[in-house]
Amino acid sequence: MFRIFDIEPIAVALPLASPMKMSGDLITVSCNLIVRASDGEGNEGWGEAASAPLMTGETLPGMVAAATYISDRLAGKEVESIEGISAQIGGAIYGNPGAKAAVEMALVDLAAKRMELPLFELLGGKVRSEVAVIQLLSSHGDESEAEQVRKSRDAGMQAFKVKVGSAKVSEDIERCRVVRESAGAESRVSADANEGYCLEDAIDFCRRAGAAGLDFVEQPVSRSNLEYMRECSEASAVPIAADEGFRSIEDIRRHRDSAAAAGGSLKPLKFGIANLVAASRLMSRFGMRVNIAGKVAESSIGSAAIAHISAIVEQLDWDASITSQYLAADIVKTPVQVVSGMLSPPESPGLGVYVDYEKLRKVRT
């Protein structure tokens, strides 16, 4: 197909427009790895992964070091097939899923651009033209969550996620109830604890989740204890989703076999592209519900990849989550847009987004 000329890792710090409160952190800036791949013939591909020490174990300096290590081993190598890219990267270094995902995304983008095909065509073709985007609600902005929902509903948003796990269960349940009331019965409302609850509080929350109007609860307890996840599933009035607990295809099998989750979130930074598509197919065969998601917060590079993947996976019952819209400024010439609550993949070759080098320069670290 082509010979890899160069892979360049770039560290960036992307400020959020408003702080995002998670169960264990308040995020104001996202420290991400951007990867530029070139073929020496004037073609470039781009990839991205956010650093996520609590999810993948990777810090940004480590991701840059890993991507540099991969680059040294792949420079000058021939890419013979799209399917082989993930294997080539996997053979270069152990672990480091985020760094690998960013490099894979850049090389796949480069391959698709050389073939003058949008990424969704390279991945097998669309099964849907658009997908609903989940709106993440912030309890630390200038507006209340109810007001955020009302404004988003007016803009066409149909799905909302409440970040819980950092307050008392009764307070989190009340927040969810207010969001459901503001969103209306036809919208989808979920809650994400990001492993924030102890077992007792998680079970309490899950038992009350149905009455609060939630459609599912994501990662109520630690990823390390499938028995706790199973107890939450047994107690819950709504389906339980895994996120931090899904780090490999084998994790998906364990959750299914243990009745620990009815579905979950698949993130490119944990799986890469090829393995994520394979994981989504396995979940569909298992009857598990799928959400494709980015990490808070990625630029339009990562969001474009999610748009393409979301267009080709077999089912997407729990919608998609992109996060570039939460940034104070993007790094591409034409950012990915959510239109009337829906996301469509760009039709241009590759990811369909093109980096603005001046904007990139301002956020490099």
C-alpha positions as CSV (number, residue, x, y, z in Angstrom):
1,M,0.0,0.0,0.0
2,F,2.6,2.6,1.1
3,R,5.8,3.0,3.0
4,I,5.8,4.8,6.3
5,F,8.2,7.8,6.1
6,D,7.7,9.5,9.4
7,I,5.6,9.3,12.6
8,E,5.7,12.5,14.7
9,P,4.2,12.5,18.3
10,I,3.0,16.0,19.4
11,A,2.0,16.8,23.0
12,V,-0.9,19.3,23.4
13,A,-2.8,20.9,26.2
14,L,-6.4,21.7,25.2
15,P,-8.4,24.0,27.5
16,L,-12.1,23.2,28.1
17,A,-14.6,26.0,27.6
18,S,-16.1,25.1,31.1
19,P,-14.7,22.7,33.8
20,M,-16.0,19.1,33.6
21,K,-16.6,17.5,37.0
22,M,-15.9,13.7,37.2
23,S,-16.2,11.5,40.3
24,G,-12.5,11.8,41.1
25,D,-11.4,15.0,39.2
26,L,-12.3,18.4,37.9
27,I,-11.0,18.7,34.4
28,T,-10.1,22.2,33.0
29,V,-7.4,21.2,30.5
30,S,-7.1,18.0,28.4
31,C,-3.5,16.7,27.9
32,N,-3.5,14.8,24.6
33,L,-1.2,13.0,22.2
34,I,-1.5,14.1,18.6
35,V,0.2,12.0,16.0
36,R,1.2,13.0,12.5
37,A,2.1,10.3,10.0
38,S,3.5,10.9,6.5
39,D,4.4,8.9,3.5
40,G,7.1,11.2,2.2
41,E,5.0,12.1,-0.8
42,G,3.1,15.0,0.6
43,N,0.3,13.0,2.3
44,E,-0.4,13.2,6.0
45,G,-2.5,11.3,8.4
46,W,-3.5,12.4,11.9
47,G,-4.4,10.5,15.1
48,E,-5.2,11.4,18.7
49,A,-5.7,10.0,22.2
50,A,-6.2,11.8,25.5
51,S,-4.0,10.9,28.4
52,A,-6.0,8.9,31.0
53,P,-3.9,7.7,33.9
54,L,-6.9,6.3,35.8
55,M,-8.3,4.5,32.7
56,T,-5.3,3.3,30.7
57,G,-2.4,4.0,33.1
58,E,-0.8,6.5,30.6
59,T,0.4,10.0,31.2
60,L,1.2,12.3,28.4
61,P,5.0,12.2,28.6
62,G,4.7,8.4,28.6
63,M,2.5,8.4,25.6
64,V,4.9,10.6,23.7
65,A,7.8,8.3,24.7
66,A,5.8,5.2,23.5
67,A,4.8,6.8,20.2
68,T,8.4,7.8,19.6
69,Y,9.5,4.3,20.3
70,I,6.9,3.0,17.9
71,S,7.9,5.5,15.3
72,D,11.6,4.4,15.4
73,R,10.5,0.8,14.7
74,L,8.0,1.5,12.0
75,A,9.8,4.3,10.0
76,G,10.6,2.9,6.6
77,K,8.3,-0.1,7.0
78,E,5.8,-1.0,4.3
79,V,2.0,-1.0,5.2
80,E,0.6,-3.9,3.2
81,S,-3.0,-3.9,4.4
82,I,-5.4,-1.9,6.6
83,E,-6.0,-5.0,8.7
84,G,-2.2,-5.3,9.3
85,I,-1.7,-1.8,10.8
86,S,-2.9,-2.7,14.3
87,A,-0.7,-5.8,14.3
88,Q,2.4,-3.9,13.2
89,I,1.9,-1.4,16.0
90,G,1.1,-4.1,18.5
91,G,4.4,-5.8,17.6
92,A,6.4,-2.7,18.3
93,I,5.7,-2.3,22.0
94,Y,3.7,-3.9,24.8
95,G,0.8,-2.1,26.5
96,N,0.4,1.7,26.0
97,P,-3.1,1.4,24.4
98,G,-3.6,5.2,24.0
99,A,-0.3,5.8,22.3
100,K,-0.9,2.8,20.0
101,A,-4.4,4.0,19.2
102,A,-3.2,7.5,18.2
103,V,-0.5,6.0,15.9
104,E,-3.0,3.5,14.4
105,M,-5.5,6.3,13.7
106,A,-2.9,8.4,12.0
107,L,-1.8,5.6,9.7
108,V,-5.4,4.6,8.9
109,D,-6.2,8.2,8.1
110,L,-3.1,8.4,5.9
111,A,-4.0,5.2,4.1
112,A,-7.6,6.4,3.4
113,K,-6.3,9.7,2.1
114,R,-3.9,8.0,-0.3
115,M,-6.9,6.0,-1.6
116,E,-9.1,9.1,-1.7
117,L,-11.7,7.3,0.4
118,P,-13.5,8.5,3.5
119,L,-12.6,6.3,6.5
120,F,-16.0,4.8,6.7
121,E,-15.6,3.4,3.2
122,L,-12.3,1.9,4.1
123,L,-13.9,0.2,7.2
124,G,-16.6,-1.5,5.2
125,G,-19.2,1.2,4.5
126,K,-21.9,3.0,6.4
127,V,-24.9,1.2,8.0
128,R,-26.3,4.5,9.2
129,S,-25.8,8.1,8.0
130,E,-26.0,9.8,11.4
131,V,-26.1,8.9,15.1
132,A,-27.4,10.7,18.2
133,V,-24.8,12.4,20.3
134,I,-24.8,12.2,24.2
135,Q,-24.6,15.6,25.9
136,L,-22.4,15.5,29.0
137,L,-23.8,17.7,31.7
138,S,-21.6,19.8,33.9
139,S,-22.5,20.7,37.5
140,H,-19.7,23.2,37.7
141,G,-20.6,25.6,34.9
142,D,-22.5,28.9,35.1
143,E,-25.8,27.3,34.1
144,S,-27.7,24.7,36.0
145,E,-28.0,21.2,34.5
146,A,-31.7,21.7,33.9
147,E,-30.9,24.9,31.9
148,Q,-28.2,23.1,30.0
149,V,-30.7,20.4,29.1
150,R,-33.4,22.9,28.0
151,K,-31.0,24.7,25.7
152,S,-29.6,21.5,24.3
153,R,-33.1,20.1,23.7
154,D,-33.9,23.3,21.8
155,A,-30.8,22.6,19.6
156,G,-32.1,19.0,18.9
157,M,-30.1,17.0,21.5
158,Q,-31.8,13.7,22.4
159,A,-29.5,12.0,24.8
160,F,-27.9,13.3,28.1
161,K,-25.5,11.9,30.6
162,V,-25.2,13.0,34.3
163,K,-21.8,12.6,36.0
164,V,-22.4,11.2,39.5
165,G,-20.4,9.5,42.2
166,S,-18.8,12.6,43.9
167,A,-21.8,13.5,46.1
168,K,-24.3,11.8,48.4
169,V,-26.5,9.3,46.6
170,S,-29.7,11.3,47.4
171,E,-28.2,14.4,45.8
172,D,-27.1,12.5,42.7
173,I,-30.6,10.9,42.4
174,E,-32.2,14.2,42.6
175,R,-30.0,15.7,39.9
176,C,-30.9,12.8,37.6
177,R,-34.6,13.3,38.4
178,V,-34.4,17.0,37.5
179,V,-32.5,16.2,34.3
180,R,-35.1,13.6,33.2
181,E,-37.9,16.1,34.0
182,S,-36.1,18.7,31.9
183,A,-35.3,16.3,29.0
184,G,-38.7,14.9,28.6
185,A,-39.9,11.2,28.4
186,E,-38.7,10.7,24.8
187,S,-35.0,11.6,25.5
188,R,-32.4,9.1,26.7
189,V,-30.8,9.9,30.1
190,S,-28.0,8.0,31.7
191,A,-25.7,8.4,34.7
192,D,-21.9,7.8,34.8
193,A,-20.2,7.2,38.2
194,N,-16.7,6.6,36.8
195,E,-16.1,4.0,39.6
196,G,-17.0,6.7,42.2
197,Y,-19.3,4.7,44.5
198,C,-18.6,2.2,47.2
199,L,-20.7,-0.9,46.8
200,E,-23.3,0.1,49.4
201,D,-23.9,3.5,47.7
202,A,-23.8,2.0,44.2
203,I,-26.5,-0.5,45.0
204,D,-28.6,2.2,46.6
205,F,-28.2,4.4,43.5
206,C,-28.9,1.6,41.1
207,R,-32.1,0.6,43.0
208,R,-33.4,4.1,42.7
209,A,-32.2,4.7,39.1
210,G,-35.5,3.6,37.5
211,A,-37.6,6.0,39.6
212,A,-35.2,8.8,38.8
213,G,-35.9,8.2,35.1
214,L,-32.5,6.8,34.0
215,D,-32.1,4.5,31.0
216,F,-28.8,3.0,32.2
217,V,-26.0,3.5,34.8
218,E,-22.4,3.4,33.7
219,Q,-19.5,2.0,35.8
220,P,-21.0,2.4,39.3
221,V,-18.1,0.6,41.1
222,S,-14.5,-0.2,40.5
223,R,-13.6,-2.0,37.3
224,S,-11.5,-4.4,39.4
225,N,-14.4,-6.2,41.0
226,L,-16.8,-8.0,38.6
227,E,-18.7,-9.4,41.6
228,Y,-19.6,-5.9,42.7
229,M,-20.7,-5.0,39.2
230,R,-22.8,-8.2,39.2
231,E,-24.4,-7.2,42.5
232,C,-25.2,-3.8,41.1
233,S,-26.8,-5.4,38.0
234,E,-28.9,-7.7,40.1
235,A,-30.1,-4.7,42.3
236,S,-30.6,-2.3,39.5
237,A,-33.9,-1.3,38.0
238,V,-32.1,-0.3,34.7
239,P,-29.2,-1.9,32.7
240,I,-25.7,-1.5,33.9
241,A,-22.9,-0.4,31.5
242,A,-19.2,-0.9,31.8
243,D,-16.6,1.7,30.7
244,E,-13.4,1.6,32.7
245,G,-14.0,-2.2,33.0
246,F,-13.8,-2.6,29.2
247,R,-10.1,-2.6,28.3
248,S,-10.0,-5.6,26.0
249,I,-12.2,-8.0,24.1
250,E,-11.6,-10.5,26.9
251,D,-13.0,-8.0,29.4
252,I,-16.2,-7.9,27.4
253,R,-16.5,-11.7,27.6
254,R,-15.9,-11.7,31.4
255,H,-18.6,-9.1,32.0
256,R,-21.1,-11.0,29.8
257,D,-20.2,-14.4,31.5
258,S,-20.5,-12.8,35.0
259,A,-23.8,-11.0,34.2
260,A,-21.9,-7.9,35.3
261,A,-23.0,-5.6,32.5
262,A,-25.7,-5.4,29.8
263,G,-23.4,-3.3,27.6
264,G,-20.8,-0.6,27.7
265,S,-18.6,2.1,26.3
266,L,-16.0,1.4,23.6
267,K,-13.3,4.1,23.4
268,P,-10.7,4.3,20.6
269,L,-8.0,5.3,23.2
270,K,-8.5,1.8,24.8
271,F,-9.1,-0.4,21.8
272,G,-7.7,1.5,18.7
273,I,-9.9,1.3,15.6
274,A,-9.6,-2.3,14.3
275,N,-10.0,-3.9,17.8
276,L,-12.9,-1.5,18.6
277,V,-14.8,-2.6,15.5
278,A,-14.2,-6.2,16.4
279,A,-15.3,-5.6,20.0
280,S,-18.5,-3.9,18.8
281,R,-19.3,-7.0,16.6
282,L,-18.8,-9.3,19.5
283,M,-21.1,-7.2,21.8
284,S,-23.8,-7.3,19.1
285,R,-23.5,-11.1,18.9
286,F,-23.8,-11.2,22.7
287,G,-26.9,-9.0,22.7
288,M,-24.9,-6.3,24.6
289,R,-25.6,-2.6,24.0
290,V,-22.9,-0.4,22.5
291,N,-21.8,3.2,23.1
292,I,-18.9,4.6,21.1
293,A,-17.2,7.3,23.1
294,G,-14.3,9.7,23.3
295,K,-12.5,10.9,26.5
296,V,-13.0,14.3,27.9
297,A,-11.8,16.1,25.9
298,E,-10.4,15.3,22.4
299,S,-10.2,17.5,19.4
300,S,-12.0,17.0,16.1
301,I,-9.4,14.5,15.1
302,G,-10.7,12.1,17.7
303,S,-14.3,13.1,17.2
304,A,-14.1,12.5,13.4
305,A,-12.8,9.0,14.1
306,I,-15.8,8.3,16.4
307,A,-18.1,9.7,13.7
308,H,-16.7,7.2,11.1
309,I,-16.7,4.2,13.5
310,S,-20.3,5.0,14.7
311,A,-21.4,5.0,11.0
312,I,-20.2,1.4,10.4
313,V,-20.8,-0.6,13.6
314,E,-23.7,-3.1,13.6
315,Q,-25.7,-1.5,16.5
316,L,-25.3,1.6,18.6
317,D,-28.2,1.4,21.1
318,W,-26.5,3.7,23.6
319,D,-25.6,6.4,21.1
320,A,-22.2,8.1,20.6
321,S,-20.1,10.6,22.7
322,I,-17.8,13.1,21.1
323,T,-16.0,15.7,23.2
324,S,-14.5,18.3,20.9
325,Q,-17.5,20.5,21.4
326,Y,-16.4,21.1,25.1
327,L,-13.1,22.6,24.1
328,A,-12.4,26.4,24.2
329,A,-10.8,26.0,20.8
330,D,-10.2,23.2,18.3
331,I,-7.0,22.5,16.3
332,V,-8.6,21.7,12.9
333,K,-9.6,24.0,10.1
334,T,-13.3,22.9,10.1
335,P,-14.3,21.3,13.4
336,V,-16.7,18.3,13.6
337,Q,-20.2,19.6,14.1
338,V,-23.2,18.2,16.0
339,V,-26.3,19.2,13.9
340,S,-29.7,19.0,15.6
341,G,-28.3,16.5,18.1
342,M,-26.9,14.2,15.4
343,L,-23.3,13.4,14.2
344,S,-22.4,12.4,10.6
345,P,-19.0,11.3,9.4
346,P,-17.2,13.8,7.1
347,E,-17.3,12.7,3.4
348,S,-13.8,13.9,2.6
349,P,-10.9,11.4,2.3
350,G,-9.6,9.8,5.5
351,L,-11.0,11.3,8.7
352,G,-12.1,14.3,6.7
353,V,-10.5,16.8,9.0
354,Y,-7.4,18.9,8.4
355,V,-5.1,20.3,11.1
356,D,-4.6,24.1,11.3
357,Y,-0.9,24.3,12.1
358,E,-1.2,27.8,13.7
359,K,-3.9,26.5,16.1
360,L,-1.8,23.4,16.8
361,R,1.3,25.6,17.5
362,K,-0.6,27.5,20.2
363,V,-1.5,24.4,22.2
364,R,1.7,22.4,21.9
365,T,3.4,21.8,25.2
